[in-house]
């Protein structure tokens, strides 16, 4: 029987070698070279983190904060390189979600799917 950790490491390596990951990595490098895009993305990520922390602490996000976040998101989306990177992140996220679903199937079979 194969070592489950070896298989997990091989899967990690396969993800790293995938076209989706390579594109995401390339876009990250391009954004790092573009000071304006990089700063805009950093500001957006910082705001995202702050809002997520508030939500996790049970703090209500104000309408003003929500609007500011939406405006910043729209501004960031107007940058073609950032928009491409976010699309690439989403594609890789779908792959990882699918992989997670596949590897947790044995547990769902054992315990049942609570969503059903």
The first five atom37 places (N, CA, C, CB, O) and aatype in JSON, in Angstrom:
{
  "aatype": [20, 20, 20, 20, 20, 20, 20, 20, 20, 20, 20, 20, 20, 20, 20, 20, 20, 20, 20, 20, 20, 20, 20, 20, 20, 20, 20, 20, 20, 20, 20, 20, 20, 20, 20, 20, 20, 20, 20, 20, 20, 20, 20, 20, 20, 20, 20, 20, 20, 20, 20, 20, 20, 20, 20, 20, 20, 20, 20, 20, 20, 20, 20, 20, 20, 20, 20, 20, 20, 20, 20, 20, 20, 20, 20, 20, 20, 20, 20, 20, 20, 20, 20, 20, 20, 20, 20, 20, 20, 20, 20, 20, 20, 20, 20, 20, 20, 20, 20, 20, 20, 20, 20, 20, 20, 20, 20, 20, 20, 20, 20, 20, 20, 20, 20, 20],
  "atom_mask": [
    [1, 1, 1, 1, 1],
    [1, 1, 1, 1, 1],
    [1, 1, 1, 1, 1],
    [1, 1, 1, 1, 1],
    [1, 1, 1, 1, 1],
    [1, 1, 1, 1, 1],
    [1, 1, 1, 1, 1],
    [1, 1, 1, 1, 1],
    [1, 1, 1, 1, 1],
    [1, 1, 1, 1, 1],
    [1, 1, 1, 1, 1],
    [1, 1, 1, 1, 1],
    [1, 1, 1, 1, 1],
    [1, 1, 1, 1, 1],
    [1, 1, 1, 1, 1],
    [1, 1, 1, 1, 1],
    [1, 1, 1, 1, 1],
    [1, 1, 1, 1, 1],
    [1, 1, 1, 1, 1],
    [1, 1, 1, 1, 1],
    [1, 1, 1, 1, 1],
    [1, 1, 1, 1, 1],
    [1, 1, 1, 1, 1],
    [1, 1, 1, 1, 1],
    [1, 1, 1, 1, 1],
    [1, 1, 1, 1, 1],
    [1, 1, 1, 1, 1],
    [1, 1, 1, 1, 1],
    [1, 1, 1, 1, 1],
    [1, 1, 1, 1, 1],
    [1, 1, 1, 1, 1],
    [1, 1, 1, 1, 1],
    [1, 1, 1, 1, 1],
    [1, 1, 1, 1, 1],
    [1, 1, 1, 1, 1],
    [1, 1, 1, 1, 1],
    [1, 1, 1, 1, 1],
    [1, 1, 1, 1, 1],
    [1, 1, 1, 1, 1],
    [1, 1, 1, 1, 1],
    [1, 1, 1, 1, 1],
    [1, 1, 1, 1, 1],
    [1, 1, 1, 1, 1],
    [1, 1, 1, 1, 1],
    [1, 1, 1, 1, 1],
    [1, 1, 1, 1, 1],
    [1, 1, 1, 1, 1],
    [1, 1, 1, 1, 1],
    [1, 1, 1, 1, 1],
    [1, 1, 1, 1, 1],
    [1, 1, 1, 1, 1],
    [1, 1, 1, 1, 1],
    [1, 1, 1, 1, 1],
    [1, 1, 1, 1, 1],
    [1, 1, 1, 1, 1],
    [1, 1, 1, 1, 1],
    [1, 1, 1, 1, 1],
    [1, 1, 1, 1, 1],
    [1, 1, 1, 1, 1],
    [1, 1, 1, 1, 1],
    [1, 1, 1, 1, 1],
    [1, 1, 1, 1, 1],
    [1, 1, 1, 1, 1],
    [1, 1, 1, 1, 1],
    [1, 1, 1, 1, 1],
    [1, 1, 1, 1, 1],
    [1, 1, 1, 1, 1],
    [1, 1, 1, 1, 1],
    [1, 1, 1, 1, 1],
    [1, 1, 1, 1, 1],
    [1, 1, 1, 1, 1],
    [1, 1, 1, 1, 1],
    [1, 1, 1, 1, 1],
    [1, 1, 1, 1, 1],
    [1, 1, 1, 1, 1],
    [1, 1, 1, 1, 1],
    [1, 1, 1, 1, 1],
    [1, 1, 1, 1, 1],
    [1, 1, 1, 1, 1],
    [1, 1, 1, 1, 1],
    [1, 1, 1, 1, 1],
    [1, 1, 1, 1, 1],
    [1, 1, 1, 1, 1],
    [1, 1, 1, 1, 1],
    [1, 1, 1, 1, 1],
    [1, 1, 1, 1, 1],
    [1, 1, 1, 1, 1],
    [1, 1, 1, 1, 1],
    [1, 1, 1, 1, 1],
    [1, 1, 1, 1, 1],
    [1, 1, 1, 1, 1],
    [1, 1, 1, 1, 1],
    [1, 1, 1, 1, 1],
    [1, 1, 1, 1, 1],
    [1, 1, 1, 1, 1],
    [1, 1, 1, 1, 1],
    [1, 1, 1, 1, 1],
    [1, 1, 1, 1, 1],
    [1, 1, 1, 1, 1],
    [1, 1, 1, 1, 1],
    [1, 1, 1, 1, 1],
    [1, 1, 1, 1, 1],
    [1, 1, 1, 1, 1],
    [1, 1, 1, 1, 1],
    [1, 1, 1, 1, 1],
    [1, 1, 1, 1, 1],
    [1, 1, 1, 1, 1],
    [1, 1, 1, 1, 1],
    [1, 1, 1, 1, 1],
    [1, 1, 1, 1, 1],
    [1, 1, 1, 1, 1],
    [1, 1, 1, 1, 1],
    [1, 1, 1, 1, 1],
    [1, 1, 1, 1, 1],
    [1, 1, 1, 1, 1],
    [1, 1, 1, 1, 1]
  ],
  "atom_positions": [
    [[0.85, -1.19, 0.0], [0.0, 0.0, 0.0], [0.89, 1.25, 0.0], [-0.96, 0.0, 1.24], [1.92, 1.29, 0.68]],
    [[0.49, 2.24, -0.75], [1.25, 3.48, -0.88], [1.14, 4.31, 0.4], [0.76, 4.3, -2.09], [0.12, 4.28, 1.09]],
    [[2.19, 5.04, 0.7], [2.19, 5.94, 1.85], [1.33, 7.16, 1.5], [3.65, 6.37, 2.25], [1.59, 7.84, 0.5]],
    [[0.34, 7.43, 2.31], [-0.6, 8.51, 2.03], [0.09, 9.88, 1.98], [-1.7, 8.53, 3.09], [-0.33, 10.75, 1.22]],
    [[1.14, 10.07, 2.78], [1.86, 11.34, 2.77], [2.68, 11.5, 1.49], [2.78, 11.44, 3.99], [2.81, 12.61, 0.96]],
    [[3.22, 10.4, 0.99], [3.93, 10.45, -0.28], [2.97, 10.86, -1.41], [4.59, 9.09, -0.6], [3.33, 11.65, -2.29]],
    [[1.78, 10.31, -1.38], [0.77, 10.65, -2.38], [0.38, 12.13, -2.26], [-0.48, 9.74, -2.23], [0.21, 12.81, -3.27]],
    [[0.23, 12.61, -1.04], [-0.11, 14.02, -0.82], [0.99, 14.93, -1.35], [-0.36, 14.3, 0.68], [0.71, 15.95, -1.98]],
    [[2.24, 14.56, -1.1], [3.37, 15.36, -1.61], [3.4, 15.33, -3.14], [4.7, 14.84, -1.05], [3.69, 16.34, -3.78]],
    [[3.11, 14.18, -3.71], [3.06, 14.07, -5.17], [1.93, 14.94, -5.73], [2.85, 12.59, -5.6], [2.1, 15.59, -6.77]],
    [[0.8, 14.96, -5.06], [-0.31, 15.82, -5.48], [0.1, 17.29, -5.41], [-1.56, 15.56, -4.6], [-0.21, 18.07, -6.32]],
    [[0.78, 17.67, -4.34], [1.27, 19.05, -4.22], [2.21, 19.41, -5.35], [1.97, 19.24, -2.88], [2.14, 20.5, -5.91]],
    [[3.08, 18.48, -5.68], [4.03, 18.69, -6.79], [3.27, 18.81, -8.11], [5.06, 17.53, -6.86], [3.61, 19.65, -8.94]],
    [[2.27, 18.0, -8.3], [1.47, 18.03, -9.53], [0.74, 19.36, -9.65], [0.47, 16.87, -9.56], [0.66, 19.93, -10.74]],
    [[0.2, 19.85, -8.54], [-0.47, 21.16, -8.55], [0.53, 22.24, -8.94], [-1.11, 21.47, -7.17], [0.24, 23.1, -9.76]],
    [[1.71, 22.18, -8.34], [2.75, 23.18, -8.62], [3.18, 23.16, -10.08], [3.97, 22.94, -7.73], [3.56, 24.19, -10.62]],
    [[3.11, 22.01, -10.72], [3.49, 21.88, -12.12], [2.33, 22.14, -13.08], [4.04, 20.51, -12.36], [2.52, 22.15, -14.3]],
    [[1.14, 22.36, -12.54], [-0.04, 22.56, -13.4], [0.02, 23.91, -14.11], [-1.33, 22.45, -12.58], [0.64, 24.85, -13.63]],
    [[-0.65, 23.97, -15.25], [-0.74, 25.23, -16.0], [-1.41, 26.32, -15.17], [-1.51, 25.02, -17.31], [-1.03, 27.48, -15.24]],
    [[-2.41, 25.94, -14.39], [-3.13, 26.91, -13.57], [-2.21, 27.56, -12.54], [-4.32, 26.24, -12.86], [-2.24, 28.78, -12.35]],
    [[-1.4, 26.75, -11.88], [-0.48, 27.29, -10.88], [0.61, 28.13, -11.54], [0.14, 26.16, -10.06], [0.96, 29.2, -11.04]],
    [[1.14, 27.64, -12.65], [2.2, 28.37, -13.35], [1.7, 29.75, -13.79], [2.69, 27.57, -14.56], [2.42, 30.74, -13.67]],
    [[0.48, 29.81, -14.3], [-0.09, 31.1, -14.71], [-0.23, 32.01, -13.51], [-1.45, 30.9, -15.39], [0.12, 33.19, -13.58]],
    [[-0.74, 31.5, -12.4], [-0.92, 32.31, -11.2], [0.43, 32.84, -10.72], [-1.59, 31.48, -10.09], [0.54, 34.01, -10.36]],
    [[1.43, 32.01, -10.72], [2.77, 32.42, -10.29], [3.33, 33.51, -11.21], [3.73, 31.21, -10.27], [3.9, 34.49, -10.74]],
    [[3.14, 33.34, -12.5], [3.61, 34.33, -13.48], [2.91, 35.67, -13.25], [3.35, 33.83, -14.93], [3.56, 36.72, -13.31]],
    [[1.61, 35.64, -13.0], [0.87, 36.88, -12.78], [1.3, 37.56, -11.49], [-0.63, 36.59, -12.74], [1.36, 38.79, -11.42]],
    [[1.61, 36.78, -10.47], [2.14, 37.35, -9.22], [3.44, 38.1, -9.48], [2.36, 36.24, -8.16], [3.64, 39.21, -8.97]],
    [[4.32, 37.51, -10.26], [5.6, 38.14, -10.59], [5.36, 39.45, -11.34], [6.49, 37.18, -11.44], [5.99, 40.46, -11.05]],
    [[4.45, 39.42, -12.3], [4.14, 40.63, -13.07], [3.59, 41.73, -12.18], [3.15, 40.31, -14.18], [3.95, 42.9, -12.34]],
    [[2.72, 41.37, -11.25], [2.15, 42.37, -10.35], [3.22, 42.95, -9.43], [1.01, 41.77, -9.52], [3.22, 44.15, -9.15]],
    [[4.12, 42.1, -8.96], [5.2, 42.59, -8.09], [6.08, 43.61, -8.81], [6.06, 41.42, -7.6], [6.63, 44.5, -8.17]],
    [[6.21, 43.49, -10.12], [7.01, 44.43, -10.91], [6.28, 45.76, -11.14], [7.37, 43.81, -12.25], [6.91, 46.78, -11.42]],
    [[4.96, 45.75, -11.03], [4.14, 46.94, -11.27], [3.79, 47.56, -9.91], [2.83, 46.59, -12.08], [2.88, 47.09, -9.22]],
    [[4.51, 48.6, -9.55], [4.38, 49.17, -8.21], [2.94, 49.63, -7.91], [5.33, 50.34, -8.04], [2.44, 49.39, -6.81]],
    [[2.29, 50.27, -8.86], [0.93, 50.77, -8.64], [-0.04, 49.6, -8.44], [0.48, 51.65, -9.83], [-0.86, 49.61, -7.52]],
    [[0.04, 48.6, -9.31], [-0.85, 47.44, -9.2], [-0.58, 46.68, -7.91], [-0.68, 46.5, -10.41], [-1.5, 46.22, -7.24]],
    [[0.7, 46.55, -7.55], [1.07, 45.83, -6.34], [0.51, 46.54, -5.1], [2.6, 45.71, -6.25], [-0.04, 45.89, -4.21]],
    [[0.65, 47.85, -5.06], [0.14, 48.61, -3.91], [-1.39, 48.52, -3.83], [0.58, 50.09, -4.01], [-1.95, 48.37, -2.74]],
    [[-2.04, 48.61, -4.98], [-3.5, 48.52, -5.02], [-3.95, 47.16, -4.51], [-4.02, 48.76, -6.46], [-4.9, 47.06, -3.74]],
    [[-3.27, 46.11, -4.95], [-3.62, 44.76, -4.51], [-3.38, 44.59, -3.02], [-2.83, 43.72, -5.3], [-4.19, 43.98, -2.32]],
    [[-2.26, 45.12, -2.52], [-1.97, 45.04, -1.08], [-3.07, 45.74, -0.27], [-0.59, 45.67, -0.78], [-3.51, 45.21, 0.75]],
    [[-3.49, 46.91, -0.72], [-4.56, 47.64, -0.02], [-5.85, 46.84, -0.01], [-4.8, 49.01, -0.68], [-6.55, 46.78, 1.0]],
    [[-6.15, 46.23, -1.14], [-7.37, 45.43, -1.24], [-7.3, 44.22, -0.31], [-7.59, 44.98, -2.68], [-8.26, 43.93, 0.4]],
    [[-6.18, 43.51, -0.32], [-6.02, 42.33, 0.54], [-6.1, 42.71, 2.02], [-4.68, 41.62, 0.25], [-6.69, 42.0, 2.83]],
    [[-5.5, 43.85, 2.36], [-5.53, 44.32, 3.75], [-6.97, 44.59, 4.18], [-4.67, 45.6, 3.9], [-7.38, 44.21, 5.28]],
    [[-7.73, 45.24, 3.32], [-9.12, 45.52, 3.66], [-9.91, 44.22, 3.79], [-9.76, 46.44, 2.59], [-10.73, 44.08, 4.7]],
    [[-9.66, 43.28, 2.9], [-10.33, 41.98, 2.96], [-10.07, 41.31, 4.31], [-9.85, 41.07, 1.81], [-10.99, 40.82, 4.96]],
    [[-8.8, 41.29, 4.71], [-8.42, 40.66, 5.98], [-9.1, 41.34, 7.16], [-6.89, 40.71, 6.16], [-9.62, 40.67, 8.05]],
    [[-9.11, 42.66, 7.16], [-9.74, 43.4, 8.26], [-11.23, 43.06, 8.36], [-9.55, 44.91, 8.07], [-11.74, 42.85, 9.46]],
    [[-11.9, 43.02, 7.23], [-13.34, 42.71, 7.23], [-13.58, 41.26, 7.65], [-13.95, 42.97, 5.84], [-14.54, 40.98, 8.38]],
    [[-12.74, 40.34, 7.2], [-12.89, 38.94, 7.59], [-12.67, 38.76, 9.09], [-11.91, 38.06, 6.81], [-13.37, 37.99, 9.74]],
    [[-11.68, 39.48, 9.64], [-11.43, 39.4, 11.08], [-12.63, 39.91, 11.86], [-10.17, 40.2, 11.45], [-13.02, 39.32, 12.87]],
    [[-13.22, 41.01, 11.4], [-14.41, 41.53, 12.07], [-15.53, 40.5, 12.05], [-14.87, 42.84, 11.4], [-16.18, 40.26, 13.07]],
    [[-15.75, 39.9, 10.89], [-16.81, 38.91, 10.77], [-16.55, 37.73, 11.7], [-16.93, 38.42, 9.33], [-17.48, 37.24, 12.35]],
    [[-15.3, 37.26, 11.77], [-14.96, 36.13, 12.63], [-15.15, 36.47, 14.11], [-13.53, 35.69, 12.38], [-15.41, 35.59, 14.92]],
    [[-15.0, 37.74, 14.45], [-15.18, 38.19, 15.83], [-16.65, 38.52, 16.12], [-14.3, 39.4, 16.12], [-16.99, 38.9, 17.24]],
    [[-17.5, 38.38, 15.11], [-18.92, 38.65, 15.29], [-19.28, 40.13, 15.24], [-19.38, 38.08, 16.58], [-20.37, 40.52, 15.65]],
    [[-18.35, 40.95, 14.75], [-18.59, 42.39, 14.64], [-19.3, 42.66, 13.32], [-17.25, 43.19, 14.74], [-18.88, 42.19, 12.27]],
    [[-20.36, 43.43, 13.4], [-21.14, 43.79, 12.22], [-20.34, 44.76, 11.34], [-22.5, 44.4, 12.62], [-19.79, 45.75, 11.83]],
    [[-20.29, 44.48, 10.06], [-19.61, 45.37, 9.11], [-20.59, 46.48, 8.74], [-19.11, 44.6, 7.83], [-21.73, 46.22, 8.36]],
    [[-20.11, 47.72, 8.86], [-20.99, 48.86, 8.58], [-21.25, 48.97, 7.08], [-20.37, 50.17, 9.11], [-20.5, 48.44, 6.26]],
    [[-22.31, 49.66, 6.75], [-22.65, 49.91, 5.35], [-21.53, 50.68, 4.66], [-23.98, 50.69, 5.24], [-21.22, 50.43, 3.5]],
    [[-20.93, 51.61, 5.38], [-19.82, 52.41, 4.84], [-18.62, 51.51, 4.51], [-19.41, 53.51, 5.84], [-18.0, 51.67, 3.46]],
    [[-18.31, 50.59, 5.41], [-17.2, 49.67, 5.17], [-17.48, 48.77, 3.97], [-16.92, 48.82, 6.42], [-16.6, 48.51, 3.15]],
    [[-18.72, 48.3, 3.88], [-19.1, 47.44, 2.77], [-19.01, 48.19, 1.44], [-20.52, 46.9, 2.97], [-18.54, 47.63, 0.45]],
    [[-19.44, 49.43, 1.43], [-19.37, 50.23, 0.21], [-17.92, 50.52, -0.17], [-20.15, 51.54, 0.39], [-17.55, 50.46, -1.34]],
    [[-17.12, 50.85, 0.83], [-15.7, 51.12, 0.57], [-15.02, 49.88, 0.0], [-14.98, 51.58, 1.87], [-14.22, 49.97, -0.93]],
    [[-15.33, 48.72, 0.56], [-14.76, 47.46, 0.07], [-15.21, 47.19, -1.37], [-15.16, 46.29, 0.99], [-14.41, 46.76, -2.2]],
    [[-16.48, 47.44, -1.65], [-17.0, 47.23, -3.0], [-16.33, 48.17, -4.0], [-18.53, 47.43, -3.03], [-15.99, 47.76, -5.11]],
    [[-16.14, 49.42, -3.6], [-15.48, 50.39, -4.48], [-14.03, 49.98, -4.75], [-15.52, 51.8, -3.85], [-13.55, 50.07, -5.89]],
    [[-13.35, 49.54, -3.72], [-11.96, 49.11, -3.89], [-11.89, 47.87, -4.76], [-11.31, 48.84, -2.52], [-10.99, 47.75, -5.59]],
    [[-12.84, 46.96, -4.59], [-12.89, 45.77, -5.42], [-13.08, 46.15, -6.89], [-14.03, 44.83, -4.96], [-12.4, 45.62, -7.77]],
    [[-14.0, 47.06, -7.15], [-14.25, 47.49, -8.53], [-13.02, 48.17, -9.13], [-15.44, 48.44, -8.58], [-12.71, 47.98, -10.3]],
    [[-12.32, 48.96, -8.32], [-11.11, 49.63, -8.77], [-10.03, 48.61, -9.11], [-10.6, 50.61, -7.7], [-9.36, 48.7, -10.14]],
    [[-9.86, 47.64, -8.23], [-8.87, 46.58, -8.44], [-9.2, 45.78, -9.69], [-8.8, 45.65, -7.21], [-8.3, 45.43, -10.46]],
    [[-10.47, 45.49, -9.9], [-10.9, 44.71, -11.06], [-10.63, 45.43, -12.38], [-12.38, 44.38, -10.95], [-10.55, 44.8, -13.44]],
    [[-10.5, 46.75, -12.32], [-10.24, 47.52, -13.54], [-8.79, 47.39, -14.0], [-10.57, 49.0, -13.31], [-8.46, 47.71, -15.14]],
    [[-7.93, 46.91, -13.12], [-6.53, 46.67, -13.48], [-6.46, 45.3, -14.18], [-5.58, 46.72, -12.21], [-6.68, 44.28, -13.53]],
    [[-6.18, 45.27, -15.46], [-6.22, 43.99, -16.19], [-5.36, 42.9, -15.57], [-5.79, 44.2, -17.62], [-5.78, 41.74, -15.5]],
    [[-4.16, 43.23, -15.11], [-3.27, 42.22, -14.56], [-3.82, 41.65, -13.25], [-1.87, 42.81, -14.33], [-3.71, 40.45, -13.0]],
    [[-4.42, 42.51, -12.42], [-4.99, 42.04, -11.16], [-6.24, 41.21, -11.45], [-5.34, 43.23, -10.23], [-6.47, 40.18, -10.81]],
    [[-7.04, 41.65, -12.39], [-8.23, 40.9, -12.77], [-7.86, 39.5, -13.26], [-9.02, 41.66, -13.85], [-8.5, 38.52, -12.9]],
    [[-6.83, 39.43, -14.1], [-6.36, 38.11, -14.59], [-5.89, 37.24, -13.44], [-5.21, 38.29, -15.61], [-6.16, 36.04, -13.4]],
    [[-5.17, 37.86, -12.48], [-4.67, 37.09, -11.36], [-5.82, 36.55, -10.51], [-3.72, 37.95, -10.5], [-5.79, 35.4, -10.06]],
    [[-6.83, 37.38, -10.29], [-7.98, 36.94, -9.5], [-8.72, 35.8, -10.2], [-8.94, 38.11, -9.23], [-9.21, 34.87, -9.55]],
    [[-8.82, 35.87, -11.52], [-9.44, 34.78, -12.28], [-8.61, 33.51, -12.15], [-9.59, 35.18, -13.77], [-9.16, 32.42, -11.99]],
    [[-7.29, 33.65, -12.22], [-6.4, 32.49, -12.08], [-6.52, 31.89, -10.68], [-4.93, 32.89, -12.38], [-6.53, 30.67, -10.51]],
    [[-6.6, 32.76, -9.67], [-6.79, 32.29, -8.29], [-8.09, 31.5, -8.17], [-6.79, 33.47, -7.29], [-8.13, 30.45, -7.53]],
    [[-9.13, 32.01, -8.8], [-10.43, 31.34, -8.74], [-10.38, 29.97, -9.41], [-11.51, 32.2, -9.4], [-10.93, 29.0, -8.89]],
    [[-9.71, 29.88, -10.56], [-9.6, 28.59, -11.25], [-8.84, 27.58, -10.39], [-8.89, 28.75, -12.61], [-9.24, 26.42, -10.29]],
    [[-7.75, 28.02, -9.78], [-6.98, 27.11, -8.92], [-7.79, 26.74, -7.68], [-5.64, 27.76, -8.51], [-7.71, 25.61, -7.2]],
    [[-8.55, 27.67, -7.16], [-9.4, 27.4, -6.0], [-10.45, 26.34, -6.32], [-10.08, 28.69, -5.53], [-10.74, 25.48, -5.49]],
    [[-11.01, 26.4, -7.51], [-12.0, 25.38, -7.93], [-11.34, 24.01, -7.97], [-12.6, 25.74, -9.32], [-11.92, 23.02, -7.52]],
    [[-10.13, 23.95, -8.51], [-9.41, 22.68, -8.58], [-9.17, 22.13, -7.17], [-8.06, 22.86, -9.32], [-9.42, 20.95, -6.91]],
    [[-8.7, 22.98, -6.27], [-8.41, 22.54, -4.91], [-9.68, 22.13, -4.18], [-7.69, 23.65, -4.12], [-9.68, 21.17, -3.41]],
    [[-10.77, 22.84, -4.42], [-12.07, 22.46, -3.83], [-12.5, 21.09, -4.35], [-13.15, 23.52, -4.14], [-12.98, 20.25, -3.58]],
    [[-12.34, 20.87, -5.64], [-12.68, 19.57, -6.22], [-11.83, 18.46, -5.62], [-12.51, 19.59, -7.74], [-12.34, 17.38, -5.28]],
    [[-10.53, 18.72, -5.48], [-9.63, 17.73, -4.89], [-10.05, 17.44, -3.45], [-8.16, 18.23, -4.93], [-10.08, 16.28, -3.03]],
    [[-10.37, 18.47, -2.7], [-10.8, 18.29, -1.31], [-12.07, 17.43, -1.26], [-11.05, 19.65, -0.64], [-12.19, 16.56, -0.4]],
    [[-12.99, 17.68, -2.16], [-14.23, 16.9, -2.2], [-13.92, 15.43, -2.48], [-15.19, 17.46, -3.26], [-14.48, 14.53, -1.86]],
    [[-13.01, 15.21, -3.42], [-12.64, 13.84, -3.8], [-11.98, 13.12, -2.64], [-11.7, 13.86, -5.01], [-12.31, 11.96, -2.37]],
    [[-11.04, 13.77, -1.94], [-10.32, 13.06, -0.87], [-11.15, 12.9, 0.39], [-9.04, 13.8, -0.53], [-10.81, 12.08, 1.24]],
    [[-12.23, 13.66, 0.52], [-13.09, 13.48, 1.7], [-14.27, 12.55, 1.42], [-13.61, 14.83, 2.17], [-15.08, 12.28, 2.31]],
    [[-14.37, 12.05, 0.18], [-15.46, 11.11, -0.14], [-15.49, 9.89, 0.78], [-15.32, 10.66, -1.58], [-16.58, 9.48, 1.19]],
    [[-14.34, 9.29, 1.12], [-14.4, 8.13, 2.03], [-15.04, 8.47, 3.38], [-12.99, 7.57, 2.26], [-15.77, 7.65, 3.94]],
    [[-14.77, 9.67, 3.89], [-15.38, 10.06, 5.16], [-16.88, 10.29, 5.01], [-14.71, 11.33, 5.7], [-17.66, 9.97, 5.9]],
    [[-17.27, 10.85, 3.88], [-18.7, 11.05, 3.64], [-19.42, 9.72, 3.52], [-18.92, 11.88, 2.36], [-20.55, 9.56, 3.99]],
    [[-18.74, 8.75, 2.89], [-19.34, 7.42, 2.79], [-19.48, 6.8, 4.16], [-18.5, 6.51, 1.87], [-20.47, 6.13, 4.45]],
    [[-18.48, 7.01, 5.02], [-18.48, 6.43, 6.35], [-19.5, 7.1, 7.27], [-17.09, 6.53, 6.97], [-20.27, 6.43, 7.95]],
    [[-19.51, 8.43, 7.28], [-20.35, 9.18, 8.21], [-21.61, 9.73, 7.58], [-19.56, 10.29, 8.79], [-22.5, 10.2, 8.29]],
    [[-21.7, 9.69, 6.28], [-22.85, 10.27, 5.61], [-22.61, 11.74, 5.36], [-24.13, 10.07, 6.43], [-21.76, 12.37, 6.0]],
    [[-23.33, 12.28, 4.44], [-23.21, 13.69, 4.09], [-24.27, 14.47, 4.85], [-23.34, 13.91, 2.56], [-25.45, 14.3, 4.56]],
    [[-23.89, 15.32, 5.81], [-24.88, 16.03, 6.6], [-25.74, 17.01, 5.79], [-24.19, 16.78, 7.7], [-26.81, 17.43, 6.24]],
    [[-25.28, 17.37, 4.59], [-26.03, 18.31, 3.75], [-27.19, 17.63, 3.05], [-25.12, 18.96, 2.72], [-28.05, 18.31, 2.49]],
    [[-27.22, 16.29, 3.05], [-28.29, 15.58, 2.33], [-29.51, 15.43, 3.21], [-27.81, 14.21, 1.86], [-30.51, 14.86, 2.77]]
  ]
}
